[in-house]
Amino acid sequence: MVLNYVDEYVKRHTPSKFTDLTVKRAEKMLFEACAAKEAKLEARAKLF
């Protein structure tokens, strides 16, 4: 799974993680990772 995002400094990040899972479980894991990263980035944005 690969997660693409841009931080508050407009720097692109593409962390990846190998999963030996079914597509359905990997998609769920990706959705959860996206939600967690969005929450973290929103919390950091409120600090500025």
All heavy atoms as atom14 arrays in JSON, in Angstrom:
{
  "sequence": "MVLNYVDEYVKRHTPSKFTDLTVKRAEKMLFEACAAKEAKLEARAKLF",
  "atom14_mask": [
    [1, 1, 1, 1, 1, 1, 1, 1, 0, 0, 0, 0, 0, 0],
    [1, 1, 1, 1, 1, 1, 1, 0, 0, 0, 0, 0, 0, 0],
    [1, 1, 1, 1, 1, 1, 1, 1, 0, 0, 0, 0, 0, 0],
    [1, 1, 1, 1, 1, 1, 1, 1, 0, 0, 0, 0, 0, 0],
    [1, 1, 1, 1, 1, 1, 1, 1, 1, 1, 1, 1, 0, 0],
    [1, 1, 1, 1, 1, 1, 1, 0, 0, 0, 0, 0, 0, 0],
    [1, 1, 1, 1, 1, 1, 1, 1, 0, 0, 0, 0, 0, 0],
    [1, 1, 1, 1, 1, 1, 1, 1, 1, 0, 0, 0, 0, 0],
    [1, 1, 1, 1, 1, 1, 1, 1, 1, 1, 1, 1, 0, 0],
    [1, 1, 1, 1, 1, 1, 1, 0, 0, 0, 0, 0, 0, 0],
    [1, 1, 1, 1, 1, 1, 1, 1, 1, 0, 0, 0, 0, 0],
    [1, 1, 1, 1, 1, 1, 1, 1, 1, 1, 1, 0, 0, 0],
    [1, 1, 1, 1, 1, 1, 1, 1, 1, 1, 0, 0, 0, 0],
    [1, 1, 1, 1, 1, 1, 1, 0, 0, 0, 0, 0, 0, 0],
    [1, 1, 1, 1, 1, 1, 1, 0, 0, 0, 0, 0, 0, 0],
    [1, 1, 1, 1, 1, 1, 0, 0, 0, 0, 0, 0, 0, 0],
    [1, 1, 1, 1, 1, 1, 1, 1, 1, 0, 0, 0, 0, 0],
    [1, 1, 1, 1, 1, 1, 1, 1, 1, 1, 1, 0, 0, 0],
    [1, 1, 1, 1, 1, 1, 1, 0, 0, 0, 0, 0, 0, 0],
    [1, 1, 1, 1, 1, 1, 1, 1, 0, 0, 0, 0, 0, 0],
    [1, 1, 1, 1, 1, 1, 1, 1, 0, 0, 0, 0, 0, 0],
    [1, 1, 1, 1, 1, 1, 1, 0, 0, 0, 0, 0, 0, 0],
    [1, 1, 1, 1, 1, 1, 1, 0, 0, 0, 0, 0, 0, 0],
    [1, 1, 1, 1, 1, 1, 1, 1, 1, 0, 0, 0, 0, 0],
    [1, 1, 1, 1, 1, 1, 1, 1, 1, 1, 1, 0, 0, 0],
    [1, 1, 1, 1, 1, 0, 0, 0, 0, 0, 0, 0, 0, 0],
    [1, 1, 1, 1, 1, 1, 1, 1, 1, 0, 0, 0, 0, 0],
    [1, 1, 1, 1, 1, 1, 1, 1, 1, 0, 0, 0, 0, 0],
    [1, 1, 1, 1, 1, 1, 1, 1, 0, 0, 0, 0, 0, 0],
    [1, 1, 1, 1, 1, 1, 1, 1, 0, 0, 0, 0, 0, 0],
    [1, 1, 1, 1, 1, 1, 1, 1, 1, 1, 1, 0, 0, 0],
    [1, 1, 1, 1, 1, 1, 1, 1, 1, 0, 0, 0, 0, 0],
    [1, 1, 1, 1, 1, 0, 0, 0, 0, 0, 0, 0, 0, 0],
    [1, 1, 1, 1, 1, 1, 0, 0, 0, 0, 0, 0, 0, 0],
    [1, 1, 1, 1, 1, 0, 0, 0, 0, 0, 0, 0, 0, 0],
    [1, 1, 1, 1, 1, 0, 0, 0, 0, 0, 0, 0, 0, 0],
    [1, 1, 1, 1, 1, 1, 1, 1, 1, 0, 0, 0, 0, 0],
    [1, 1, 1, 1, 1, 1, 1, 1, 1, 0, 0, 0, 0, 0],
    [1, 1, 1, 1, 1, 0, 0, 0, 0, 0, 0, 0, 0, 0],
    [1, 1, 1, 1, 1, 1, 1, 1, 1, 0, 0, 0, 0, 0],
    [1, 1, 1, 1, 1, 1, 1, 1, 0, 0, 0, 0, 0, 0],
    [1, 1, 1, 1, 1, 1, 1, 1, 1, 0, 0, 0, 0, 0],
    [1, 1, 1, 1, 1, 0, 0, 0, 0, 0, 0, 0, 0, 0],
    [1, 1, 1, 1, 1, 1, 1, 1, 1, 1, 1, 0, 0, 0],
    [1, 1, 1, 1, 1, 0, 0, 0, 0, 0, 0, 0, 0, 0],
    [1, 1, 1, 1, 1, 1, 1, 1, 1, 0, 0, 0, 0, 0],
    [1, 1, 1, 1, 1, 1, 1, 1, 0, 0, 0, 0, 0, 0],
    [1, 1, 1, 1, 1, 1, 1, 1, 1, 1, 1, 0, 0, 0]
  ],
  "atom14_positions": [
    [[0.86, -1.15, 0.0], [0.0, 0.0, 0.0], [0.9, 1.21, 0.0], [1.96, 1.2, 0.62], [-0.96, -0.09, 1.17], [-0.71, 0.8, 2.34], [-1.95, 0.57, 3.59], [-0.92, 0.73, 4.98], [0.0, 0.0, 0.0], [0.0, 0.0, 0.0], [0.0, 0.0, 0.0], [0.0, 0.0, 0.0], [0.0, 0.0, 0.0], [0.0, 0.0, 0.0]],
    [[0.52, 2.23, -0.72], [1.28, 3.46, -0.81], [0.36, 4.62, -0.45], [-0.73, 4.74, -0.98], [1.87, 3.69, -2.22], [2.61, 4.99, -2.3], [2.77, 2.53, -2.6], [0.0, 0.0, 0.0], [0.0, 0.0, 0.0], [0.0, 0.0, 0.0], [0.0, 0.0, 0.0], [0.0, 0.0, 0.0], [0.0, 0.0, 0.0], [0.0, 0.0, 0.0]],
    [[0.84, 5.47, 0.43], [0.08, 6.64, 0.87], [0.8, 7.88, 0.36], [1.97, 8.06, 0.65], [-0.01, 6.64, 2.4], [-0.79, 7.73, 3.07], [-2.26, 7.63, 2.67], [-0.67, 7.6, 4.57], [0.0, 0.0, 0.0], [0.0, 0.0, 0.0], [0.0, 0.0, 0.0], [0.0, 0.0, 0.0], [0.0, 0.0, 0.0], [0.0, 0.0, 0.0]],
    [[0.12, 8.69, -0.43], [0.7, 9.93, -0.96], [0.07, 11.12, -0.25], [-1.16, 11.21, -0.18], [0.43, 10.06, -2.46], [1.17, 9.03, -3.25], [2.38, 8.96, -3.19], [0.45, 8.24, -4.0], [0.0, 0.0, 0.0], [0.0, 0.0, 0.0], [0.0, 0.0, 0.0], [0.0, 0.0, 0.0], [0.0, 0.0, 0.0], [0.0, 0.0, 0.0]],
    [[0.91, 12.03, 0.25], [0.38, 13.25, 0.85], [1.42, 14.35, 0.8], [2.59, 14.11, 0.57], [-0.09, 13.01, 2.29], [1.01, 12.73, 3.28], [1.57, 13.76, 4.03], [1.49, 11.45, 3.47], [2.58, 13.51, 4.95], [2.5, 11.19, 4.38], [3.04, 12.22, 5.12], [4.03, 11.98, 6.02], [0.0, 0.0, 0.0], [0.0, 0.0, 0.0]],
    [[0.94, 15.58, 0.98], [1.78, 16.76, 0.99], [1.68, 17.39, 2.37], [0.58, 17.6, 2.88], [1.34, 17.77, -0.09], [2.2, 19.01, -0.06], [1.38, 17.12, -1.46], [0.0, 0.0, 0.0], [0.0, 0.0, 0.0], [0.0, 0.0, 0.0], [0.0, 0.0, 0.0], [0.0, 0.0, 0.0], [0.0, 0.0, 0.0], [0.0, 0.0, 0.0]],
    [[2.83, 17.68, 2.99], [2.8, 18.25, 4.34], [2.66, 19.76, 4.29], [2.49, 20.35, 3.22], [4.03, 17.82, 5.15], [5.34, 18.37, 4.61], [5.33, 19.29, 3.76], [6.39, 17.89, 5.06], [0.0, 0.0, 0.0], [0.0, 0.0, 0.0], [0.0, 0.0, 0.0], [0.0, 0.0, 0.0], [0.0, 0.0, 0.0], [0.0, 0.0, 0.0]],
    [[2.68, 20.39, 5.47], [2.46, 21.84, 5.53], [3.59, 22.65, 4.89], [3.44, 23.83, 4.64], [2.26, 22.29, 6.99], [3.48, 22.14, 7.86], [3.59, 20.78, 8.55], [2.88, 19.83, 8.18], [4.41, 20.66, 9.46], [0.0, 0.0, 0.0], [0.0, 0.0, 0.0], [0.0, 0.0, 0.0], [0.0, 0.0, 0.0], [0.0, 0.0, 0.0]],
    [[4.72, 22.0, 4.6], [5.84, 22.67, 3.93], [5.82, 22.4, 2.43], [6.79, 22.66, 1.74], [7.16, 22.21, 4.52], [7.25, 22.48, 6.01], [7.19, 21.43, 6.92], [7.37, 23.77, 6.51], [7.25, 21.66, 8.29], [7.43, 24.02, 7.87], [7.37, 22.95, 8.75], [7.43, 23.19, 10.11], [0.0, 0.0, 0.0], [0.0, 0.0, 0.0]],
    [[4.72, 21.85, 1.93], [4.5, 21.51, 0.53], [5.52, 20.47, 0.05], [5.93, 20.47, -1.09], [4.49, 22.76, -0.37], [3.93, 22.45, -1.75], [3.68, 23.9, 0.25], [0.0, 0.0, 0.0], [0.0, 0.0, 0.0], [0.0, 0.0, 0.0], [0.0, 0.0, 0.0], [0.0, 0.0, 0.0], [0.0, 0.0, 0.0], [0.0, 0.0, 0.0]],
    [[5.9, 19.6, 0.95], [6.81, 18.51, 0.61], [5.99, 17.23, 0.46], [5.19, 16.9, 1.31], [7.86, 18.33, 1.71], [8.87, 17.27, 1.36], [9.96, 17.18, 2.41], [10.92, 16.07, 2.03], [11.93, 15.84, 3.05], [0.0, 0.0, 0.0], [0.0, 0.0, 0.0], [0.0, 0.0, 0.0], [0.0, 0.0, 0.0], [0.0, 0.0, 0.0]],
    [[6.19, 16.54, -0.66], [5.45, 15.33, -0.94], [6.09, 14.14, -0.22], [7.29, 13.98, -0.2], [5.41, 15.05, -2.43], [4.65, 13.78, -2.79], [4.43, 13.62, -4.27], [3.64, 14.69, -4.84], [2.31, 14.78, -4.77], [1.64, 13.87, -4.12], [1.67, 15.77, -5.33], [0.0, 0.0, 0.0], [0.0, 0.0, 0.0], [0.0, 0.0, 0.0]],
    [[5.25, 13.32, 0.36], [5.68, 12.11, 1.05], [4.94, 10.92, 0.46], [3.75, 11.02, 0.15], [5.37, 12.19, 2.55], [6.07, 13.3, 3.23], [7.33, 13.17, 3.77], [5.7, 14.58, 3.45], [7.69, 14.32, 4.31], [6.71, 15.19, 4.12], [0.0, 0.0, 0.0], [0.0, 0.0, 0.0], [0.0, 0.0, 0.0], [0.0, 0.0, 0.0]],
    [[5.61, 9.8, 0.3], [4.98, 8.59, -0.23], [5.45, 7.36, 0.55], [6.15, 6.51, 0.02], [5.29, 8.4, -1.73], [6.71, 8.42, -1.9], [4.67, 9.48, -2.58], [0.0, 0.0, 0.0], [0.0, 0.0, 0.0], [0.0, 0.0, 0.0], [0.0, 0.0, 0.0], [0.0, 0.0, 0.0], [0.0, 0.0, 0.0], [0.0, 0.0, 0.0]],
    [[5.05, 7.28, 1.83], [5.42, 6.08, 2.58], [4.69, 4.86, 2.03], [3.56, 4.96, 1.56], [4.98, 6.4, 4.0], [3.9, 7.4, 3.85], [4.25, 8.19, 2.62], [0.0, 0.0, 0.0], [0.0, 0.0, 0.0], [0.0, 0.0, 0.0], [0.0, 0.0, 0.0], [0.0, 0.0, 0.0], [0.0, 0.0, 0.0], [0.0, 0.0, 0.0]],
    [[5.35, 3.72, 2.08], [4.72, 2.51, 1.59], [4.91, 1.38, 2.6], [5.81, 1.42, 3.43], [5.31, 2.1, 0.24], [6.69, 1.84, 0.38], [0.0, 0.0, 0.0], [0.0, 0.0, 0.0], [0.0, 0.0, 0.0], [0.0, 0.0, 0.0], [0.0, 0.0, 0.0], [0.0, 0.0, 0.0], [0.0, 0.0, 0.0], [0.0, 0.0, 0.0]],
    [[4.03, 0.41, 2.51], [4.09, -0.73, 3.41], [3.64, -1.96, 2.66], [2.59, -1.95, 2.01], [3.17, -0.48, 4.62], [3.22, -1.57, 5.65], [2.37, -1.19, 6.85], [2.48, -2.25, 7.93], [1.68, -1.89, 9.1], [0.0, 0.0, 0.0], [0.0, 0.0, 0.0], [0.0, 0.0, 0.0], [0.0, 0.0, 0.0], [0.0, 0.0, 0.0]],
    [[4.44, -3.0, 2.71], [4.08, -4.25, 2.06], [3.05, -4.99, 2.9], [3.2, -5.11, 4.12], [5.31, -5.14, 1.86], [4.97, -6.48, 1.3], [4.65, -6.62, -0.04], [4.93, -7.6, 2.11], [4.31, -7.85, -0.57], [4.6, -8.84, 1.59], [4.29, -8.97, 0.25], [0.0, 0.0, 0.0], [0.0, 0.0, 0.0], [0.0, 0.0, 0.0]],
    [[2.01, -5.45, 2.25], [1.01, -6.27, 2.95], [0.8, -7.54, 2.15], [0.73, -7.5, 0.93], [-0.33, -5.55, 3.1], [-0.86, -5.3, 1.81], [-0.2, -4.26, 3.87], [0.0, 0.0, 0.0], [0.0, 0.0, 0.0], [0.0, 0.0, 0.0], [0.0, 0.0, 0.0], [0.0, 0.0, 0.0], [0.0, 0.0, 0.0], [0.0, 0.0, 0.0]],
    [[0.71, -8.62, 2.82], [0.41, -9.9, 2.16], [-1.05, -10.24, 2.48], [-1.35, -11.3, 3.0], [1.37, -10.98, 2.66], [1.32, -12.24, 1.81], [0.86, -12.15, 0.66], [1.72, -13.3, 2.32], [0.0, 0.0, 0.0], [0.0, 0.0, 0.0], [0.0, 0.0, 0.0], [0.0, 0.0, 0.0], [0.0, 0.0, 0.0], [0.0, 0.0, 0.0]],
    [[-1.92, -9.27, 2.17], [-3.33, -9.39, 2.52], [-4.19, -9.49, 1.28], [-3.75, -9.2, 0.16], [-3.78, -8.15, 3.31], [-3.02, -7.84, 4.58], [-3.47, -6.5, 5.14], [-3.22, -8.94, 5.61], [0.0, 0.0, 0.0], [0.0, 0.0, 0.0], [0.0, 0.0, 0.0], [0.0, 0.0, 0.0], [0.0, 0.0, 0.0], [0.0, 0.0, 0.0]],
    [[-5.46, -9.83, 1.49], [-6.4, -9.8, 0.38], [-6.63, -8.33, 0.0], [-6.35, -7.42, 0.78], [-7.75, -10.41, 0.8], [-8.31, -9.62, 1.83], [-7.58, -11.85, 1.26], [0.0, 0.0, 0.0], [0.0, 0.0, 0.0], [0.0, 0.0, 0.0], [0.0, 0.0, 0.0], [0.0, 0.0, 0.0], [0.0, 0.0, 0.0], [0.0, 0.0, 0.0]],
    [[-7.14, -8.11, -1.18], [-7.37, -6.75, -1.66], [-8.33, -6.01, -0.72], [-8.11, -4.85, -0.38], [-7.92, -6.76, -3.11], [-8.36, -5.37, -3.53], [-6.86, -7.3, -4.06], [0.0, 0.0, 0.0], [0.0, 0.0, 0.0], [0.0, 0.0, 0.0], [0.0, 0.0, 0.0], [0.0, 0.0, 0.0], [0.0, 0.0, 0.0], [0.0, 0.0, 0.0]],
    [[-9.36, -6.69, -0.29], [-10.36, -6.05, 0.57], [-9.74, -5.6, 1.89], [-9.98, -4.48, 2.34], [-11.51, -7.03, 0.83], [-12.7, -6.4, 1.48], [-13.87, -7.36, 1.49], [-15.11, -6.64, 1.97], [-16.3, -7.45, 1.8], [0.0, 0.0, 0.0], [0.0, 0.0, 0.0], [0.0, 0.0, 0.0], [0.0, 0.0, 0.0], [0.0, 0.0, 0.0]],
    [[-8.91, -6.43, 2.51], [-8.27, -6.05, 3.77], [-7.24, -4.95, 3.55], [-7.11, -4.04, 4.36], [-7.57, -7.26, 4.4], [-8.55, -8.2, 4.99], [-8.32, -8.71, 6.38], [-7.62, -7.91, 7.33], [-6.68, -8.38, 8.13], [-6.31, -9.63, 8.07], [-6.1, -7.6, 9.02], [0.0, 0.0, 0.0], [0.0, 0.0, 0.0], [0.0, 0.0, 0.0]],
    [[-6.5, -5.02, 2.44], [-5.51, -3.98, 2.15], [-6.19, -2.64, 1.9], [-5.7, -1.6, 2.34], [-4.67, -4.38, 0.94], [0.0, 0.0, 0.0], [0.0, 0.0, 0.0], [0.0, 0.0, 0.0], [0.0, 0.0, 0.0], [0.0, 0.0, 0.0], [0.0, 0.0, 0.0], [0.0, 0.0, 0.0], [0.0, 0.0, 0.0], [0.0, 0.0, 0.0]],
    [[-7.33, -2.63, 1.2], [-8.05, -1.39, 0.97], [-8.56, -0.8, 2.28], [-8.5, 0.41, 2.49], [-9.22, -1.61, 0.01], [-8.78, -1.79, -1.43], [-9.94, -2.11, -2.36], [-11.02, -2.53, -1.89], [-9.75, -1.95, -3.58], [0.0, 0.0, 0.0], [0.0, 0.0, 0.0], [0.0, 0.0, 0.0], [0.0, 0.0, 0.0], [0.0, 0.0, 0.0]],
    [[-9.04, -1.66, 3.18], [-9.5, -1.19, 4.48], [-8.33, -0.59, 5.26], [-8.45, 0.48, 5.87], [-10.12, -2.34, 5.27], [-10.62, -1.94, 6.63], [-11.2, -3.11, 7.39], [-11.61, -2.63, 8.78], [-11.79, -3.7, 9.72], [0.0, 0.0, 0.0], [0.0, 0.0, 0.0], [0.0, 0.0, 0.0], [0.0, 0.0, 0.0], [0.0, 0.0, 0.0]],
    [[-7.19, -1.26, 5.21], [-5.99, -0.77, 5.9], [-5.55, 0.58, 5.32], [-5.18, 1.49, 6.07], [-4.88, -1.81, 5.75], [-3.7, -1.62, 6.59], [-2.59, -3.03, 6.29], [-1.46, -2.78, 7.6], [0.0, 0.0, 0.0], [0.0, 0.0, 0.0], [0.0, 0.0, 0.0], [0.0, 0.0, 0.0], [0.0, 0.0, 0.0], [0.0, 0.0, 0.0]],
    [[-5.61, 0.72, 4.0], [-5.25, 1.98, 3.35], [-6.21, 3.09, 3.76], [-5.79, 4.21, 4.08], [-5.24, 1.81, 1.83], [-4.88, 3.05, 1.02], [-3.49, 3.56, 1.38], [-4.96, 2.75, -0.46], [0.0, 0.0, 0.0], [0.0, 0.0, 0.0], [0.0, 0.0, 0.0], [0.0, 0.0, 0.0], [0.0, 0.0, 0.0], [0.0, 0.0, 0.0]],
    [[-7.51, 2.8, 3.8], [-8.5, 3.78, 4.22], [-8.22, 4.27, 5.64], [-8.25, 5.45, 5.93], [-9.91, 3.19, 4.11], [-10.97, 4.13, 4.6], [-11.38, 5.19, 3.82], [-11.55, 3.96, 5.85], [-12.36, 6.07, 4.26], [-12.52, 4.82, 6.31], [-12.92, 5.88, 5.52], [0.0, 0.0, 0.0], [0.0, 0.0, 0.0], [0.0, 0.0, 0.0]],
    [[-7.92, 3.33, 6.53], [-7.62, 3.68, 7.92], [-6.34, 4.52, 8.02], [-6.29, 5.48, 8.78], [-7.49, 2.42, 8.77], [-8.81, 1.7, 8.96], [-8.67, 0.32, 9.56], [-7.54, -0.17, 9.73], [-9.71, -0.29, 9.87], [0.0, 0.0, 0.0], [0.0, 0.0, 0.0], [0.0, 0.0, 0.0], [0.0, 0.0, 0.0], [0.0, 0.0, 0.0]],
    [[-5.33, 4.18, 7.23], [-4.08, 4.94, 7.23], [-4.31, 6.36, 6.71], [-3.76, 7.32, 7.25], [-3.02, 4.23, 6.4], [0.0, 0.0, 0.0], [0.0, 0.0, 0.0], [0.0, 0.0, 0.0], [0.0, 0.0, 0.0], [0.0, 0.0, 0.0], [0.0, 0.0, 0.0], [0.0, 0.0, 0.0], [0.0, 0.0, 0.0], [0.0, 0.0, 0.0]],
    [[-5.14, 6.5, 5.67], [-5.45, 7.82, 5.12], [-6.18, 8.67, 6.16], [-5.85, 9.84, 6.34], [-6.33, 7.7, 3.87], [-5.45, 7.13, 2.42], [0.0, 0.0, 0.0], [0.0, 0.0, 0.0], [0.0, 0.0, 0.0], [0.0, 0.0, 0.0], [0.0, 0.0, 0.0], [0.0, 0.0, 0.0], [0.0, 0.0, 0.0], [0.0, 0.0, 0.0]],
    [[-7.14, 8.09, 6.84], [-7.91, 8.82, 7.84], [-7.0, 9.26, 8.99], [-7.09, 10.41, 9.46], [-9.05, 7.96, 8.37], [0.0, 0.0, 0.0], [0.0, 0.0, 0.0], [0.0, 0.0, 0.0], [0.0, 0.0, 0.0], [0.0, 0.0, 0.0], [0.0, 0.0, 0.0], [0.0, 0.0, 0.0], [0.0, 0.0, 0.0], [0.0, 0.0, 0.0]],
    [[-6.11, 8.39, 9.42], [-5.19, 8.73, 10.51], [-4.23, 9.84, 10.09], [-3.96, 10.78, 10.86], [-4.41, 7.5, 10.95], [0.0, 0.0, 0.0], [0.0, 0.0, 0.0], [0.0, 0.0, 0.0], [0.0, 0.0, 0.0], [0.0, 0.0, 0.0], [0.0, 0.0, 0.0], [0.0, 0.0, 0.0], [0.0, 0.0, 0.0], [0.0, 0.0, 0.0]],
    [[-3.72, 9.77, 8.86], [-2.77, 10.79, 8.39], [-3.49, 12.13, 8.22], [-2.94, 13.17, 8.57], [-2.14, 10.35, 7.07], [-1.1, 11.31, 6.52], [0.01, 11.62, 7.51], [0.96, 10.5, 7.7], [2.11, 10.86, 8.57], [0.0, 0.0, 0.0], [0.0, 0.0, 0.0], [0.0, 0.0, 0.0], [0.0, 0.0, 0.0], [0.0, 0.0, 0.0]],
    [[-4.72, 12.12, 7.69], [-5.48, 13.36, 7.56], [-5.71, 14.01, 8.92], [-5.55, 15.22, 9.06], [-6.83, 13.1, 6.88], [-6.74, 12.97, 5.39], [-8.12, 12.81, 4.76], [-9.14, 12.98, 5.45], [-8.16, 12.52, 3.56], [0.0, 0.0, 0.0], [0.0, 0.0, 0.0], [0.0, 0.0, 0.0], [0.0, 0.0, 0.0], [0.0, 0.0, 0.0]],
    [[-6.07, 13.23, 9.91], [-6.31, 13.77, 11.25], [-5.03, 14.37, 11.81], [-5.04, 15.45, 12.41], [-6.82, 12.67, 12.17], [0.0, 0.0, 0.0], [0.0, 0.0, 0.0], [0.0, 0.0, 0.0], [0.0, 0.0, 0.0], [0.0, 0.0, 0.0], [0.0, 0.0, 0.0], [0.0, 0.0, 0.0], [0.0, 0.0, 0.0], [0.0, 0.0, 0.0]],
    [[-3.92, 13.7, 11.61], [-2.63, 14.2, 12.11], [-2.24, 15.5, 11.41], [-1.8, 16.46, 12.05], [-1.55, 13.14, 11.91], [-0.23, 13.47, 12.55], [0.75, 12.31, 12.41], [2.06, 12.62, 13.08], [3.0, 11.5, 12.96], [0.0, 0.0, 0.0], [0.0, 0.0, 0.0], [0.0, 0.0, 0.0], [0.0, 0.0, 0.0], [0.0, 0.0, 0.0]],
    [[-2.4, 15.55, 10.08], [-2.06, 16.76, 9.35], [-2.98, 17.92, 9.71], [-2.52, 19.06, 9.8], [-2.1, 16.49, 7.84], [-1.0, 15.58, 7.29], [-1.26, 15.27, 5.82], [0.37, 16.19, 7.49], [0.0, 0.0, 0.0], [0.0, 0.0, 0.0], [0.0, 0.0, 0.0], [0.0, 0.0, 0.0], [0.0, 0.0, 0.0], [0.0, 0.0, 0.0]],
    [[-4.27, 17.65, 9.93], [-5.19, 18.7, 10.32], [-4.83, 19.25, 11.7], [-4.89, 20.45, 11.93], [-6.62, 18.19, 10.32], [-7.19, 18.0, 8.93], [-8.58, 17.4, 8.92], [-9.2, 17.3, 10.02], [-9.06, 17.04, 7.84], [0.0, 0.0, 0.0], [0.0, 0.0, 0.0], [0.0, 0.0, 0.0], [0.0, 0.0, 0.0], [0.0, 0.0, 0.0]],
    [[-4.44, 18.37, 12.61], [-4.05, 18.81, 13.95], [-2.8, 19.68, 13.88], [-2.71, 20.7, 14.57], [-3.81, 17.59, 14.84], [0.0, 0.0, 0.0], [0.0, 0.0, 0.0], [0.0, 0.0, 0.0], [0.0, 0.0, 0.0], [0.0, 0.0, 0.0], [0.0, 0.0, 0.0], [0.0, 0.0, 0.0], [0.0, 0.0, 0.0], [0.0, 0.0, 0.0]],
    [[-1.85, 19.31, 13.03], [-0.63, 20.11, 12.89], [-0.93, 21.44, 12.23], [-0.33, 22.46, 12.58], [0.41, 19.34, 12.05], [1.02, 18.19, 12.82], [2.0, 17.42, 12.0], [3.19, 18.24, 11.75], [4.21, 17.83, 11.03], [4.21, 16.62, 10.52], [5.24, 18.61, 10.83], [0.0, 0.0, 0.0], [0.0, 0.0, 0.0], [0.0, 0.0, 0.0]],
    [[-1.88, 21.47, 11.28], [-2.23, 22.71, 10.59], [-2.86, 23.71, 11.56], [-2.68, 24.92, 11.41], [-3.17, 22.42, 9.43], [0.0, 0.0, 0.0], [0.0, 0.0, 0.0], [0.0, 0.0, 0.0], [0.0, 0.0, 0.0], [0.0, 0.0, 0.0], [0.0, 0.0, 0.0], [0.0, 0.0, 0.0], [0.0, 0.0, 0.0], [0.0, 0.0, 0.0]],
    [[-3.58, 23.22, 12.56], [-4.22, 24.11, 13.53], [-3.18, 24.79, 14.42], [-3.47, 25.83, 15.01], [-5.21, 23.32, 14.4], [-6.43, 22.89, 13.63], [-7.38, 22.11, 14.5], [-8.57, 21.65, 13.69], [-9.5, 20.84, 14.51], [0.0, 0.0, 0.0], [0.0, 0.0, 0.0], [0.0, 0.0, 0.0], [0.0, 0.0, 0.0], [0.0, 0.0, 0.0]],
    [[-2.0, 24.22, 14.51], [-0.94, 24.82, 15.33], [-0.34, 26.04, 14.66], [0.26, 26.88, 15.31], [0.16, 23.79, 15.61], [-0.25, 22.58, 16.44], [0.92, 21.6, 16.54], [-0.7, 23.01, 17.84], [0.0, 0.0, 0.0], [0.0, 0.0, 0.0], [0.0, 0.0, 0.0], [0.0, 0.0, 0.0], [0.0, 0.0, 0.0], [0.0, 0.0, 0.0]],
    [[-0.49, 26.16, 13.34], [0.13, 27.27, 12.63], [-0.84, 28.37, 12.4], [-1.78, 28.59, 12.1], [0.7, 26.78, 11.27], [1.87, 25.86, 11.45], [1.72, 24.49, 11.38], [3.12, 26.37, 11.74], [2.79, 23.65, 11.55], [4.2, 25.54, 11.91], [4.03, 24.17, 11.82], [0.0, 0.0, 0.0], [0.0, 0.0, 0.0], [0.0, 0.0, 0.0]]
  ]
}
